[in-house]
Every structure is written in C-alpha cells, then in structure tokens.
C-alpha cells in the first residue's frame, strides 16, 4: 500500500473506520458487495495520485470505466434516472 498509494495499513484501517466500513460511493458494507476475505479497493486520482477513499469492487470498476470523469458520471446518472 505504501509503495503504490503512499498509505499505511493504519491509514487504510482509519479510512475504513471513518467510512463506517462502507463503500465511499454506494455506502454498502464490504461483505454485501465483494467476496469473503476481500478488502476495499483504494480509490485514487489517476492524475494527482491522491487517495480519495475506499470503494467496493463494483464501484471501483465503474469509476475506472468512466475514466474518473465526473461529467460522464453525471450523464450516466441522468440517463439511468431518465430511463428507469
């Protein structure tokens, strides 16, 4: 974790505690969204490298697929709301 994201296991545990052991995006508990024994994914900005939070695997993949683009995320949300 330190070499890749610049955080320690203690930082990770503190972040998990601050998030109530829930995904920073969908707010699901870890065990609701991933397999047993898995950890949250460390979400980071691909431009600055700054750690943003801890995400479940599906949310982490979604953020990656939209290329960290908040406008694209809003358009996706609008699409889903408008077609639901």
N, C-alpha and C positions, 0 to 999 in steps of 0.2 A: 504494500500500500504506500509505503513511504517513497519508494523509487518512482512509482507511477503517478501518484496523486499528491504526494507531499503531506500525507496524514498518517498518524499512528493508529494502532488498534484502539487506543484510548480515545482518540478523536472520533473514530468510527462509532464506538460504543456511546460516546456523548451525543453524537448526532442522532443515533437511533433513539436514545432516551428522549432527546428534545422533540423528536417527531412522534413520540408516543409509540415507538416500534411499529410505525405505519409508513407506507409509501408516501413520499412528499407530494406526489401527484394525485393518485387516486384515493389515498388515505386507507387502503386496505391493509389489514395485518399481513405480515410477510407470509405466514403459512396459508393464507387464503389465495395467494397469487403464485406461489412457487412450490417446488418440491420440498420434501422434508430435508433438513440439514443445509439448505441453501441460505445464502446471505443476501442482503440488499445489494444492489449494484450502486457503485459510487458514480453519480452523475456529475459531469464536469463540462465546462465550456470548452469546445474544441479550438476556439480562437485564443482565449487567455489562459486556459488550463485551470481556472478557478473551480473549485468544488462547489456545486450548487446544492446538493442534497443526496439522499439515499432513495432509490427507486426500486420497485419490484421489477422483475424481468420484463413483463409485457410493456410497462410504461417506459423502461429504458430503451427497449427496441423501438417503440413508437417515436420517441424523441430522436433517435438516431435516423430513422427512416425519413423524418421530415427535415433532417439536416439542421436541427437546433433553430429553426426558423419560426419565430413567434407569429408572424403574419400568416404563414402557412397553417400553423396550429389553429389560429382563429378561424381561418377559412374552412378548415376541416370541421371544426365545431359547428360553425354556421350551416354547413352542408348537412351534417348529421341531425341538427335540430330541425332544419327545414324539410327534411325528407322522412322524419320519424313519425 
